[in-house]
Amino acid sequence: MSRSRLFIVTLLLATGFLVLAGCDQTENPEPTSSLALPEETGVLKVATRNAATTYYLDREEIPAGPEHDLVEGFAEANGWEVEWTLHDSTAAVLEALAQGESHLAAAGLTHLPSRDARFSQGPAHTDIVEQLVCHRDMRPLPHQLDEMADVEIRVTEGSSYSERLQSLVNEYTGIRFQEDPRTTEILLARVAEKTLECTVADSNIVQVVRRHFPHLEIAMNLTGNARLGWYLAEGQDDLAARANEWMESAEGEETLATVEHRYYDYIDDFDFVDLRALNDRIDERLPDYLDLFLEAEEQTGMPADLLAALSYQESHWDPQAVSPTGVRGIMMLTQNTAKSLGVDNRLDPAAAIDGGARYLADRHERLPDDIPEPDRTYLALASYNIGRGHVLDARELARELGKNPDSWEDMEEVLPLKADKRYYPQTRYGYARGYEPVHYVQRIRNYQDVISAAVETSSTEGG
């Protein structure tokens, strides 16, 4: 594995930007303390861990993450504040729950019979399957359970993966595995390095990590659907019932849909060729332009990783790129846009990155002040791609259709109508390929996730 791939994994693990295993099953002692109920104190105490699917601080040091957003929604519905406690491992999260230190554990926990016996099961929120993951160059890849004999498999110790593999050991001759104290993400990295043949991971972990290591191959699913969700301390059945009721309510379902849209929906179907090229170019091309993106962030406030992702979408970081329609350079500026920005040479990467960043910042600034993030940024990207006039048309069309023009989720549905003859003749700027900015934003969000570690590392080292 290249040095840059290693620092990406190291940084992502340190900042909680990768999905961490939520399957530890270490036995914990009985509770030794009681905890006042949130109805009495107005405070819901929640144990979690730093991870992309749970709780983390974003680049503005604002708490975020799927579990964070769901728990905050539940607490707000009940008029409670949330007191978060971060733990190093899932085992520590469950121990905090068992010791009566927290009301609720929200850490990407798999609902398992063994846990149901020890805790009160809360609502489930995410469907996953357990997957056997190997290097794509491994031959032959095991695609059937009876082909797993003599394959080297390591899994996170105390995990649900161990439980599943042990059941296979008892059923199939020759299947062996070892438990490992390292996280699932580290084991996936070892598979990508070819220092380990295979490991087992939840599908949501694979979905995220595989973008950084495109040579990881899903050999097979080892389970049917399993569910991630919350647990509450044993005996907290009333609080568990309240949590389940909220998750099943219209408000809970709306919050869950928002979480899925914000954190998962934009991740494309896996494209080995595209992601391999991106990771190669992060090593080979991005270092030549990274300082320019960081400088542009200082000048405009547009995040460097966002600018780098936008540039990759536009030109694959090729400063000499030229399209058949005449847009040019690393930021693929039109001649008129470049002229308006004072960019004399679109093929000069320094001038083009500065100009493109200022143009995106202008698109961002000219949107109404009350549009929240991240929707505001996504609308600015759409404007960069399709033009401000067409975005304004789509926003007006959204109002007419009873949609929210400030919501990117709603605008994803409305923008394609700019190519529908039932709608575009009524708009000021007429026809546009409105489906393009939807895919454009989706791909930039996906690229940004992969690029962000390199940008953050460079920024940290430079500071």
C-alpha positions in Angstrom: 0.0 0.0 0.0 1.3 3.5 -0.8 2.2 6.0 1.9 -0.8 8.1 1.0 -3.2 5.3 1.3 -1.8 4.5 4.8 -2.2 8.1 6.0 -5.7 8.2 4.6 -6.7 5.2 6.7 -4.8 6.5 9.8 -6.4 9.9 9.6 -9.9 8.6 8.9 -9.7 6.2 11.8 -8.4 9.0 14.0 -11.2 11.4 13.1 -14.0 8.9 13.0 -14.4 9.3 9.2 -14.6 5.6 8.6 -17.4 3.3 9.8 -16.1 1.4 12.8 -17.1 -2.1 13.7 -20.2 -2.2 15.9 -20.3 -5.9 16.6 -18.2 -6.5 19.8 -19.9 -8.9 22.2 -17.6 -8.7 25.2 -19.3 -9.8 28.4 -19.8 -7.0 30.9 -20.5 -7.0 34.7 -23.9 -6.2 36.1 -24.8 -2.6 36.7 -23.3 -1.1 39.8 -25.1 2.3 39.8 -28.5 3.7 39.1 -29.2 6.6 36.7 -32.0 9.2 37.1 -34.4 9.0 34.1 -34.3 11.8 31.5 -37.9 12.6 32.5 -36.6 13.6 35.9 -33.5 15.5 34.8 -34.2 16.6 31.3 -30.9 15.0 30.2 -30.6 11.9 28.0 -27.1 10.3 28.6 -25.9 8.5 25.5 -22.8 6.3 25.0 -21.3 6.3 21.5 -18.1 6.0 19.6 -16.3 8.3 17.1 -17.2 7.0 13.7 -18.8 8.0 10.4 -22.0 6.1 11.1 -22.3 7.3 14.7 -20.9 10.6 16.0 -18.0 12.8 14.8 -17.1 16.5 14.6 -17.2 17.8 11.1 -14.6 20.2 9.6 -16.3 23.1 11.4 -16.0 21.1 14.7 -19.8 20.7 14.8 -21.2 17.4 16.0 -22.6 15.3 13.2 -23.2 11.7 12.2 -26.2 9.4 11.7 -26.5 8.3 15.3 -26.0 11.9 16.5 -28.8 13.2 14.3 -31.2 10.5 15.2 -30.6 10.7 18.9 -30.8 14.5 18.9 -34.1 14.2 17.0 -35.5 11.8 19.6 -34.3 14.0 22.5 -35.7 17.2 21.0 -39.1 15.5 20.5 -39.2 14.9 24.3 -37.7 18.2 25.3 -34.5 16.7 26.6 -30.8 17.7 26.1 -28.3 15.0 25.2 -25.1 14.4 27.1 -22.8 12.5 24.8 -20.0 10.2 26.1 -17.4 9.0 23.6 -15.8 5.5 24.1 -12.9 3.9 22.3 -14.7 0.7 21.4 -18.1 -0.9 21.1 -17.3 -3.1 24.1 -16.7 0.1 26.1 -20.0 1.5 24.9 -21.9 -1.6 26.1 -20.0 -1.6 29.4 -21.1 2.0 30.0 -24.6 0.9 29.4 -24.3 -2.2 31.7 -22.7 -0.1 34.4 -25.6 2.3 34.4 -23.5 5.2 33.2 -25.7 5.9 30.2 -29.4 5.6 29.3 -28.9 4.6 25.7 -26.2 3.2 23.5 -26.1 4.5 20.0 -23.0 3.3 18.2 -24.0 1.3 15.1 -24.8 -1.7 17.3 -26.0 -4.9 15.6 -29.2 -6.3 17.2 -28.3 -9.7 18.3 -30.0 -12.3 20.5 -27.0 -12.3 22.9 -27.4 -8.5 23.4 -31.2 -8.8 23.6 -30.7 -11.0 26.6 -28.6 -8.4 28.4 -30.2 -5.1 27.4 -33.5 -3.6 26.4 -33.6 -3.5 22.6 -34.3 -0.1 21.2 -35.4 0.8 17.6 -33.5 -0.5 14.6 -32.6 2.0 11.9 -30.2 0.5 9.4 -30.2 -2.8 7.4 -26.9 -4.5 6.8 -25.5 -7.9 5.7 -22.2 -9.4 6.8 -19.9 -9.8 3.8 -16.7 -11.9 3.2 -14.2 -9.5 1.7 -11.0 -10.5 -0.1 -8.6 -8.9 -2.6 -9.9 -8.9 -6.1 -6.7 -10.5 -7.4 -7.1 -13.5 -5.1 -7.7 -16.6 -7.2 -9.9 -18.5 -6.9 -12.2 -16.2 -5.0 -14.5 -18.1 -2.6 -18.1 -17.5 -3.8 -19.7 -20.4 -2.0 -19.6 -21.4 1.6 -18.0 -24.8 0.8 -15.2 -22.9 -1.0 -14.1 -21.1 2.2 -12.0 -24.1 3.4 -8.4 -23.2 4.0 -8.9 -19.5 3.3 -7.1 -17.2 5.8 -9.8 -15.2 7.6 -9.3 -12.8 10.4 -12.1 -10.9 12.1 -12.5 -8.4 14.9 -12.4 -10.2 18.2 -15.7 -10.5 20.1 -17.7 -9.6 17.1 -20.9 -10.9 15.5 -18.6 -12.0 12.6 -17.0 -14.5 15.0 -20.4 -15.9 16.0 -21.3 -16.3 12.3 -18.0 -17.9 11.4 -18.2 -20.3 14.3 -21.5 -21.5 13.1 -20.0 -22.2 9.7 -17.0 -24.0 11.3 -19.5 -26.4 12.9 -21.2 -27.0 9.6 -18.5 -27.0 6.9 -15.2 -28.9 7.0 -12.0 -26.9 6.7 -13.3 -23.4 7.5 -11.0 -21.7 10.0 -10.7 -18.2 11.3 -8.8 -16.2 13.8 -9.9 -13.3 16.0 -7.9 -10.1 15.9 -7.9 -7.1 18.3 -7.7 -4.7 15.4 -10.7 -2.9 14.0 -12.6 -4.1 10.9 -11.2 -1.1 8.9 -7.6 -2.0 9.7 -8.3 -5.6 8.7 -9.8 -4.4 5.4 -6.7 -2.4 4.8 -4.6 -5.5 5.4 -6.6 -7.3 2.8 -6.0 -4.4 0.4 -2.3 -4.7 1.1 -2.4 -8.5 0.4 -1.1 -9.2 3.9 -4.3 -10.9 4.8 -6.5 -13.0 2.5 -10.0 -12.2 3.7 -12.0 -10.6 6.5 -15.7 -10.1 7.3 -17.4 -6.7 7.6 -20.8 -5.2 7.7 -22.0 -4.0 4.3 -22.1 -0.3 5.3 -18.5 -0.5 6.4 -17.5 -2.1 3.1 -19.5 0.6 1.2 -17.4 3.4 2.8 -14.0 1.8 3.0 -14.1 0.2 -0.5 -14.0 3.7 -2.1 -10.5 4.2 -0.6 -9.4 0.6 -1.4 -11.0 -0.3 -4.7 -9.2 -3.6 -4.9 -11.4 -5.0 -2.1 -13.8 -7.5 -3.5 -17.0 -8.7 -2.0 -16.7 -12.5 -2.3 -20.1 -13.3 -0.8 -22.8 -12.4 1.7 -22.5 -14.5 4.8 -25.9 -13.5 6.3 -29.2 -12.2 5.4 -30.4 -8.9 6.6 -29.3 -7.8 10.0 -30.2 -4.6 11.7 -28.3 -1.8 13.5 -30.0 0.1 16.2 -30.0 1.3 19.8 -29.8 -0.5 23.1 -30.9 0.7 26.5 -30.0 -0.6 29.9 -31.7 -3.7 31.2 -35.0 -2.8 32.7 -35.4 0.4 30.8 -38.3 -1.0 28.9 -40.4 2.2 29.2 -37.6 4.3 27.6 -37.1 1.7 25.0 -40.8 1.7 24.1 -40.7 5.5 23.9 -37.7 5.3 21.6 -39.4 2.7 19.4 -42.6 4.7 19.2 -40.7 7.9 18.1 -38.7 6.0 15.4 -41.9 4.7 14.0 -43.7 8.0 14.1 -44.0 10.4 11.2 -41.4 12.6 12.8 -39.0 9.7 13.4 -39.4 8.4 9.9 -38.7 11.9 8.5 -35.6 12.2 10.6 -34.4 8.8 9.5 -35.0 9.7 5.8 -33.0 12.9 6.2 -30.2 11.0 7.8 -30.1 8.4 5.0 -30.1 11.2 2.4 -27.4 13.2 4.1 -25.0 10.3 4.9 -25.6 7.5 2.5 -27.7 8.1 -0.5 -25.1 10.0 -2.4 -22.6 7.1 -2.4 -22.6 5.8 -5.9 -22.8 2.1 -6.9 -19.2 0.8 -6.7 -17.2 1.6 -9.9 -13.8 -0.1 -9.7 -12.2 1.7 -12.6 -13.4 5.1 -11.5 -12.3 4.7 -7.9 -9.0 3.1 -8.7 -8.3 6.1 -11.0 -9.3 8.5 -8.3 -7.1 6.9 -5.7 -4.1 6.7 -8.1 -4.5 10.4 -9.0 -4.7 11.4 -5.3 -1.2 10.0 -5.2 0.1 11.2 -8.6 -1.7 14.5 -9.4 -3.3 16.0 -6.3 0.0 16.9 -4.6 0.8 19.2 -7.5 -2.3 21.3 -6.9 -3.2 20.8 -3.2 -1.6 24.0 -2.0 -3.6 25.9 -4.6 -6.8 24.4 -3.3 -5.8 25.2 0.3 -5.0 28.8 -0.7 -8.3 29.1 -2.5 -10.1 28.0 0.6 -8.3 30.7 2.6 -9.3 33.3 0.0 -13.0 32.3 -0.6 -14.1 30.1 2.4 -14.9 27.3 0.0 -13.5 24.0 1.5 -10.3 22.8 -0.2 -11.6 19.2 -0.3 -14.8 20.4 -2.0 -12.8 22.4 -4.6 -10.5 19.5 -5.2 -13.6 17.2 -5.7 -15.2 19.7 -8.0 -12.0 20.0 -10.0 -11.7 16.2 -10.2 -15.2 15.9 -11.5 -14.5 18.6 -14.1 -11.1 17.6 -15.4 -9.5 14.8 -13.4 -7.0 17.4 -12.3 -5.7 17.9 -15.9 -4.8 21.6 -16.3 -4.8 21.2 -20.1 -8.3 19.7 -20.3 -10.5 21.0 -23.2 -14.0 19.9 -23.8 -15.8 19.8 -27.2 -17.9 22.7 -26.1 -14.9 24.9 -25.4 -14.6 24.9 -21.6 -11.0 24.6 -20.5 -8.6 24.0 -17.7 -8.5 22.2 -14.4 -11.7 23.9 -13.3 -13.3 23.7 -16.9 -14.3 27.4 -17.0 -16.2 28.8 -20.0 -14.6 31.7 -21.8 -17.3 34.1 -20.6 -17.0 33.0 -17.0 -13.2 33.2 -17.1 -13.4 36.7 -18.5 -15.9 37.8 -15.9 -13.5 36.5 -13.2 -10.4 38.1 -14.7 -8.8 34.8 -15.6 -6.7 35.4 -18.7 -5.4 31.9 -19.1 -7.7 29.1 -18.3 -4.9 26.6 -18.7 -2.9 28.1 -15.9 -3.9 25.9 -12.9 -3.2 28.6 -10.3 -5.4 31.2 -12.1 -8.1 28.6 -12.9 -8.4 27.2 -9.4 -8.5 30.7 -8.0 -11.2 31.7 -10.5 -13.2 28.6 -10.1 -13.2 28.9 -6.3 -14.3 32.6 -6.6 -17.1 31.6 -9.0 -18.4 28.8 -6.7 -18.2 31.2 -3.7 -20.3 33.7 -5.8 -22.9 31.0 -6.6 -23.0 30.2 -2.9 -23.2 33.8 -1.7 -26.0 34.8 -4.1 -28.4 32.1 -2.7 -30.8 33.3 0.0 -29.2 33.6 3.4 -31.7 31.3 5.1 -30.9 28.2 3.1 -29.2 25.8 5.6 -26.0 23.8 5.0 -25.3 21.5 3.4 -28.2 22.2 1.0 -26.8 25.6 0.3 -23.5 24.2 -1.0 -25.2 21.6 -3.1 -27.4 24.2 -4.8 -24.2 26.3 -5.4 -22.6 23.3 -7.0 -25.7 22.8 -9.2 -25.5 26.4 -10.2 -21.8 26.0 -11.1 -22.7 23.1 -13.3 -26.0 24.1 -15.0 -26.1 27.9 -14.5 -27.7 30.1 -11.9 -30.7 30.9 -14.1 -31.7 27.2 -14.4 -31.4 26.7 -10.7 -33.6 29.7 -10.1 -36.1 28.3 -12.5 -36.1 25.0 -10.7 -36.5 26.7 -7.3 -39.6 28.5 -8.6 -40.9 25.2 -10.1 -40.4 23.6 -6.7 -42.6 26.2 -5.1 -45.3 25.6 -7.6 -45.2 21.9 -7.0 -45.4 22.2 -3.3 -41.7 21.2 -2.8 -39.1 23.0 -0.6 -36.7 25.0 -2.9 -34.2 25.2 0.0 -34.0 21.4 0.3 -31.5 19.6 -1.9 -33.5 16.4 -1.4 -36.6 18.0 -3.0 -34.5 19.8 -5.7 -33.1 16.5 -6.8 -36.6 15.6 -7.8 -37.4 19.0 -9.4 -34.2 19.8 -11.4 -34.7 16.9 -13.9 -38.1 18.5 -14.8 -36.1 21.2 -16.6 -35.7 18.5 -19.3 -39.5 17.6 -19.3 -41.5 19.3 -22.0 -44.5 19.4 -19.6 -42.6 21.9 -17.4 -39.6 23.7 -19.1 -41.6 25.8 -21.5 -43.1 27.6 -18.5 -39.7 28.5 -17.1 -37.8 31.7 -17.8 -34.6 30.0 -19.1 -36.3 27.1 -20.8 -34.8 23.6 -21.4 -31.8 22.3 -19.6 -30.5 18.8 -18.9 -31.6 19.1 -15.3 -30.7 15.5 -14.4 -27.0 16.4 -14.9 -26.5 18.6 -11.8 -28.2 15.9 -9.7 -25.5 13.4 -10.8 -22.9 16.1 -10.7 -23.5 16.9 -7.0 -23.7 13.2 -6.1 -20.4 12.4 -7.6 -18.7 15.4 -6.1 -19.9 14.4 -2.6 -18.6 10.9 -3.2 -15.2 12.2 -4.4 -15.0 14.7 -1.6 -15.2 11.9 1.0 -12.3 10.1 -0.6 -10.2 13.2 -1.1 -10.8 14.8 2.3 -8.2 12.8 4.2 -5.4 13.9 1.9 -6.5 17.5 2.2 -6.9 17.4 5.9 -3.5 15.7 6.4 -1.8 18.4 4.2 -3.5 21.2 6.1 -2.5 19.7 9.5 1.1 19.2 8.4 1.3 22.7 7.0 -0.1 24.2 10.3 
